[in-house]
């Protein structure tokens, strides 16, 4: 919106929505294991990861993209995500730069035996 010079009031409308953490979703759906968690939340990856702190041990792989430009105001860095995943037993096994953007895709593998 900054780039296009559009004000929020022209195109956005406030509304109430219900959010659920991945931990709660995992329990509600009575899941046992997640082979691959793909996160594509345009700058909210850290929030998603924090919302699955209790269930991370049941996830084999996590796949996400991280933007390194100023387009998104995230409030965290890639180092924050990397540190969080490492502390929780994950290891980066894949990194790929997306074409024409300051964005990379990552895959982390859970090294914990559950």
N, CA, C and O of each residue as an XYZ file, in Angstrom:
456
protein
N       0.820     -1.182      0.000
C       0.000      0.000      0.000
C       0.869      1.252      0.000
O       0.530      2.257     -0.624
N       2.018      1.174      0.723
C       2.939      2.315      0.713
C       3.445      2.583     -0.691
O       3.490      3.726     -1.144
N       3.824      1.512     -1.373
C       4.402      1.625     -2.707
C       3.398      2.231     -3.684
O       3.766      3.057     -4.520
N       2.140      1.827     -3.583
C       1.111      2.301     -4.507
C       0.482      3.624     -4.090
O      -0.274      4.219     -4.859
N       0.784      4.088     -2.888
C       0.234      5.339     -2.398
C      -1.257      5.266     -2.095
O      -1.986      6.240     -2.280
N      -1.696      4.118     -1.635
C      -3.113      3.908     -1.334
C      -3.311      3.995      0.178
O      -2.537      3.427      0.948
N      -4.342      4.700      0.587
C      -4.620      4.774      2.021
C      -5.418      3.543      2.435
O      -6.189      2.994      1.648
N      -5.222      3.122      3.672
C      -5.901      1.934      4.185
C      -7.407      2.093      4.168
O      -8.126      1.131      3.901
N      -7.891      3.279      4.446
C      -9.342      3.492      4.549
C     -10.060      3.267      3.221
O     -11.258      2.982      3.209
N      -9.347      3.391      2.108
C      -9.982      3.206      0.801
C     -10.338      1.748      0.516
O     -11.327      1.471     -0.162
N      -9.540      0.824      1.028
C      -9.691     -0.566      0.627
C      -9.816     -1.552      1.781
O     -10.076     -2.734      1.556
N      -9.638     -1.095      2.985
C      -9.683     -2.004      4.123
C     -10.902     -1.744      4.984
O     -11.357     -0.611      5.138
N     -11.409     -2.812      5.531
C     -12.555     -2.727      6.424
C     -12.216     -3.528      7.679
O     -11.719     -4.650      7.588
N     -12.482     -2.956      8.832
C     -12.226     -3.663     10.084
C     -13.297     -4.701     10.319
O     -14.478     -4.461     10.072
N     -12.867     -5.883     10.811
C     -13.823     -6.914     11.184
C     -13.191     -7.815     12.235
O     -11.970     -7.947     12.316
N     -14.045     -8.427     13.032
C     -13.578     -9.360     14.046
C     -13.398    -10.732     13.408
O     -14.249    -11.198     12.650
N     -12.272    -11.372     13.730
C     -12.038    -12.733     13.260
C     -11.541    -13.568     14.429
O     -10.965    -13.038     15.379
N     -11.762    -14.855     14.356
C     -11.316    -15.761     15.407
C      -9.997    -16.393     14.962
O      -9.907    -16.975     13.880
N      -9.000    -16.271     15.794
C      -7.704    -16.884     15.519
C      -7.528    -18.090     16.425
O      -8.012    -18.119     17.556
N      -6.832    -19.071     15.908
C      -6.557    -20.277     16.682
C      -5.076    -20.585     16.561
O      -4.515    -20.498     15.469
N      -4.436    -20.943     17.657
C      -3.033    -21.346     17.573
C      -2.971    -22.734     16.946
O      -3.940    -23.491     16.976
N      -1.822    -23.046     16.385
C      -1.639    -24.380     15.822
C      -1.734    -25.435     16.923
O      -2.267    -26.521     16.699
N      -1.220    -25.119     18.106
C      -1.326    -26.055     19.234
C      -2.783    -26.434     19.490
O      -3.097    -27.614     19.641
N      -3.671    -25.445     19.540
C      -5.092    -25.723     19.778
C      -5.712    -26.488     18.612
O      -6.497    -27.412     18.826
N      -5.368    -26.110     17.385
C      -5.887    -26.796     16.203
C      -5.461    -28.267     16.224
O      -6.271    -29.155     15.955
N      -4.225    -28.513     16.534
C      -3.663    -29.864     16.600
C      -4.468    -30.718     17.591
O      -4.803    -31.866     17.302
N      -4.767    -30.149     18.747
C      -5.546    -30.872     19.759
C      -7.003    -31.064     19.325
O      -7.551    -32.155     19.482
N      -7.627    -30.032     18.790
C      -9.034    -30.127     18.361
C      -9.220    -31.198     17.290
O     -10.210    -31.929     17.306
N      -8.277    -31.291     16.370
C      -8.368    -32.258     15.271
C      -7.823    -33.636     15.666
O      -7.869    -34.577     14.874
N      -7.310    -33.746     16.889
C      -6.761    -35.011     17.412
C      -5.707    -35.604     16.480
O      -5.739    -36.787     16.143
N      -4.777    -34.747     16.076
C      -3.707    -35.185     15.192
C      -2.623    -35.903     15.997
O      -2.444    -35.645     17.187
N      -1.908    -36.804     15.330
C      -0.814    -37.521     15.991
C       0.551    -37.031     15.534
O       1.514    -37.037     16.302
N       0.626    -36.605     14.275
C       1.907    -36.262     13.689
C       1.670    -35.385     12.467
O       0.641    -35.499     11.800
N       2.621    -34.515     12.181
C       2.594    -33.674     10.989
C       3.871    -33.964     10.205
O       4.972    -33.772     10.722
N       3.734    -34.420      8.975
C       4.917    -34.683      8.148
C       5.572    -33.382      7.703
O       6.789    -33.226      7.800
N       4.749    -32.439      7.208
C       5.267    -31.171      6.694
C       4.310    -30.047      7.056
O       3.124    -30.099      6.733
N       4.830    -29.040      7.723
C       4.057    -27.835      8.014
C       4.575    -26.740      7.087
O       5.722    -26.309      7.207
N       3.723    -26.291      6.159
C       4.088    -25.206      5.256
C       3.476    -23.923      5.798
O       2.263    -23.835      5.995
N       4.313    -22.943      6.033
C       3.866    -21.659      6.561
C       4.048    -20.618      5.463
O       5.158    -20.397      4.979
N       2.951    -19.987      5.079
C       3.003    -18.921      4.068
C       2.086    -17.811      4.556
O       0.955    -17.668      4.092
N       2.592    -17.035      5.493
C       1.760    -16.044      6.183
C       2.257    -14.613      5.993
O       1.893    -13.718      6.755
N       3.090    -14.402      4.973
C       3.524    -13.063      4.574
C       3.961    -12.176      5.740
O       3.392    -11.110      5.977
N       4.975    -12.638      6.457
C       5.543    -11.811      7.515
C       5.077    -12.155      8.911
O       5.421    -11.451      9.861
N       4.305    -13.218      9.064
C       3.830    -13.609     10.395
C       4.313    -15.009     10.774
O       3.709    -15.678     11.612
N       5.401    -15.441     10.151
C       5.917    -16.787     10.390
C       6.287    -17.015     11.853
O       6.027    -18.084     12.404
N       6.884    -16.027     12.467
C       7.294    -16.183     13.872
C       6.075    -16.368     14.771
O       6.125    -17.152     15.719
N       4.991    -15.667     14.493
C       3.755    -15.830     15.279
C       3.227    -17.252     15.146
O       2.803    -17.856     16.131
N       3.253    -17.783     13.934
C       2.786    -19.155     13.711
C       3.661    -20.130     14.493
O       3.148    -21.028     15.161
N       4.966    -19.957     14.414
C       5.872    -20.862     15.120
C       5.660    -20.809     16.634
O       5.663    -21.843     17.302
N       5.480    -19.620     17.162
C       5.218    -19.502     18.602
C       3.894    -20.159     18.976
O       3.731    -20.637     20.099
N       2.946    -20.185     18.036
C       1.646    -20.800     18.275
C       1.655    -22.314     18.164
O       0.636    -22.959     18.412
N       2.793    -22.889     17.796
C       2.877    -24.352     17.755
C       4.027    -24.859     18.623
O       4.596    -25.919     18.365
N       4.352    -24.097     19.639
C       5.473    -24.453     20.524
C       5.296    -25.836     21.174
O       6.257    -26.598     21.283
N       4.072    -26.156     21.603
C       3.829    -27.446     22.267
C       3.824    -28.608     21.288
O       4.118    -29.739     21.676
N       3.500    -28.354     20.037
C       3.372    -29.440     19.067
C       4.543    -29.532     18.096
O       4.539    -30.392     17.215
N       5.536    -28.674     18.233
C       6.698    -28.730     17.341
C       7.333    -30.116     17.318
O       7.818    -30.561     16.277
N       7.332    -30.787     18.445
C       7.976    -32.104     18.524
C       7.295    -33.140     17.639
O       7.887    -34.179     17.348
N       6.052    -32.878     17.203
C       5.311    -33.805     16.352
C       5.387    -33.444     14.872
O       4.747    -34.089     14.041
N       6.161    -32.424     14.542
C       6.299    -31.960     13.156
C       7.656    -32.409     12.624
O       8.690    -32.107     13.220
N       7.653    -33.136     11.495
C       8.916    -33.621     10.915
C       9.668    -32.522     10.163
O      10.879    -32.375     10.331
N       8.960    -31.751      9.338
C       9.589    -30.708      8.519
C       8.754    -29.433      8.566
O       7.526    -29.480      8.638
N       9.443    -28.293      8.522
C       8.780    -26.994      8.437
C       9.341    -26.270      7.220
O      10.554    -26.142      7.054
N       8.426    -25.798      6.370
C       8.789    -25.117      5.131
C       8.178    -23.719      5.168
O       6.972    -23.572      5.366
N       9.002    -22.699      4.978
C       8.497    -21.324      5.004
C       9.367    -20.435      4.140
O      10.471    -20.815      3.748
N       8.859    -19.249      3.846
C       9.656    -18.250      3.133
C       9.887    -17.074      4.069
O       9.089    -16.803      4.967
N      10.995    -16.384      3.837
C      11.312    -15.210      4.653
C      11.694    -14.067      3.734
O      12.557    -14.215      2.868
N      11.046    -12.924      3.925
C      11.296    -11.715      3.129
C      12.385    -10.882      3.800
O      12.336    -10.642      5.006
N      13.360    -10.445      3.020
C      14.439     -9.596      3.530
C      14.299     -8.151      3.059
O      15.262     -7.388      3.131
N      13.134     -7.767      2.584
C      12.951     -6.394      2.122
C      12.108     -5.617      3.133
O      11.668     -6.168      4.142
N      11.891     -4.349      2.853
C      11.126     -3.496      3.762
C       9.625     -3.513      3.457
O       8.860     -2.742      4.036
N       9.211     -4.395      2.547
C       7.813     -4.455      2.162
C       6.925     -4.854      3.355
O       5.793     -4.387      3.475
N       7.441     -5.703      4.215
C       6.685     -6.174      5.370
C       7.334     -5.691      6.653
O       8.558     -5.733      6.784
N       6.533     -5.237      7.592
C       7.022     -4.841      8.912
C       6.761     -6.003      9.854
O       5.669     -6.130     10.407
N       7.775     -6.856     10.037
C       7.597     -8.110     10.755
C       7.818     -7.995     12.257
O       7.094     -8.613     13.038
N       8.781     -7.235     12.655
C       9.107     -7.149     14.076
C      10.009     -8.280     14.543
O      10.196     -8.465     15.746
N      10.568     -9.037     13.612
C      11.522    -10.099     13.940
C      12.457    -10.270     12.748
O      12.204     -9.734     11.669
N      13.526    -11.010     12.948
C      14.489    -11.257     11.882
C      14.558    -12.753     11.587
O      14.006    -13.573     12.322
N      15.238    -13.088     10.510
C      15.452    -14.503     10.213
C      16.220    -15.163     11.346
O      15.956    -16.315     11.688
N      17.167    -14.444     11.928
C      17.952    -15.000     13.047
C      17.054    -15.418     14.201
O      17.327    -16.416     14.868
N      15.988    -14.664     14.443
C      15.036    -15.020     15.502
C      14.366    -16.361     15.199
O      14.232    -17.212     16.078
N      13.947    -16.537     13.943
C      13.320    -17.800     13.547
C      14.329    -18.938     13.649
O      14.032    -19.990     14.215
N      15.506    -18.728     13.106
C      16.544    -19.752     13.124
C      16.871    -20.178     14.560
O      16.966    -21.369     14.855
N      17.037    -19.213     15.429
C      17.341    -19.503     16.843
C      16.200    -20.298     17.490
O      16.443    -21.287     18.181
N      14.970    -19.866     17.267
C      13.801    -20.539     17.838
C      13.737    -22.003     17.390
O      13.519    -22.902     18.202
N      13.932    -22.229     16.088
C      13.857    -23.596     15.577
C      15.018    -24.452     16.078
O      14.823    -25.620     16.413
N      16.212    -23.889     16.132
C      17.368    -24.641     16.641
C      17.171    -25.033     18.103
O      17.457    -26.167     18.488
N      16.687    -24.103     18.911
C      16.432    -24.395     20.333
C      15.425    -25.530     20.475
O      15.482    -26.303     21.431
N      14.505    -25.627     19.519
C      13.467    -26.651     19.567
C      13.820    -27.908     18.763
O      12.942    -28.709     18.444
N      15.104    -28.076     18.438
C      15.585    -29.327     17.854
C      15.507    -29.434     16.345
O      15.567    -30.540     15.809
N      15.374    -28.314     15.642
C      15.298    -28.344     14.184
C      16.621    -27.900     13.573
O      17.379    -27.133     14.166
N      16.876    -28.410     12.364
C      18.091    -28.053     11.629
C      17.696    -27.624     10.215
O      16.861    -28.257      9.569
N      18.318    -26.532      9.747
C      18.068    -26.058      8.380
C      18.696    -27.038      7.400
O      19.890    -27.327      7.483
N      17.878    -27.558      6.457
C      18.397    -28.513      5.478
C      18.267    -28.010      4.041
O      18.776    -28.638      3.113
N      17.581    -26.876      3.859
C      17.374    -26.372      2.501
C      17.192    -24.866      2.529
O      16.534    -24.311      3.409
N      17.807    -24.208      1.519
C      17.645    -22.764      1.349
C      17.672    -22.474     -0.142
O      18.540    -22.966     -0.863
N      16.714    -21.669     -0.604
C      16.639    -21.326     -2.014
C      16.170    -19.881     -2.154
O      15.211    -19.472     -1.500
N      16.846    -19.105     -3.009
C      16.435    -17.721     -3.256
C      15.330    -17.705     -4.295
O      15.422    -18.371     -5.325
N      14.294    -16.947     -4.020
C      13.208    -16.787     -4.979
C      13.635    -15.752     -6.027
O      14.325    -14.785     -5.705
N      13.227    -15.960     -7.261
C      13.608    -15.062     -8.355
C      13.064    -13.658     -8.156
O      11.935    -13.479     -7.700
N      13.867    -12.669     -8.496
C      13.486    -11.254     -8.546
C      13.043    -10.668     -7.211
O      12.439     -9.595     -7.200
N      13.311    -11.313     -6.108
C      12.876    -10.801     -4.805
C      13.973    -11.050     -3.781
O      14.825    -11.921     -3.957
N      13.936    -10.269     -2.709
C      14.837    -10.500     -1.579
C      14.145    -11.465     -0.620
O      13.936    -11.150      0.551
N      13.794    -12.645     -1.132
C      13.048    -13.633     -0.374
C      13.698    -14.996     -0.567
O      14.116    -15.351     -1.669
N      13.774    -15.752      0.522
C      14.329    -17.093      0.475
C      13.315    -18.085      1.012
O      12.492    -17.746      1.863
N      13.375    -19.310      0.513
C      12.572    -20.404      1.035
C      13.491    -21.297      1.858
O      14.644    -21.529      1.495
N      12.964    -21.793      2.968
C      13.735    -22.634      3.878
C      12.956    -23.883      4.230
O      11.727    -23.869      4.306
N      13.693    -24.969      4.445
C      13.112    -26.178      5.019
C      13.974    -26.562      6.214
O      15.200    -26.628      6.127
N      13.300    -26.813      7.325
C      13.955    -27.263      8.557
C      13.450    -28.665      8.884
O      12.272    -28.976      8.710
N      14.367    -29.500      9.359
C      14.030    -30.861      9.752
C      14.109    -31.011     11.262
O      15.032    -30.503     11.898
N      13.148    -31.702     11.825
C      13.130    -31.987     13.255
C      14.095    -33.128     13.537
O      13.942    -34.217     12.984
N      15.070    -32.896     14.374
C      16.060    -33.921     14.704
C      15.705    -34.692     15.966
O      16.421    -35.618     16.345
N      14.610    -34.324     16.622
C      14.180    -35.011     17.840
C      13.468    -36.306     17.499
O      12.720    -36.373     16.524
N      13.698    -37.320     18.292
C      12.946    -38.581     18.154
C      11.766    -38.522     19.098
O      11.925    -38.343     20.306
N      10.565    -38.676     18.529
C       9.360    -38.655     19.361
C       8.791    -40.045     19.440
O       7.769    -40.259     20.093
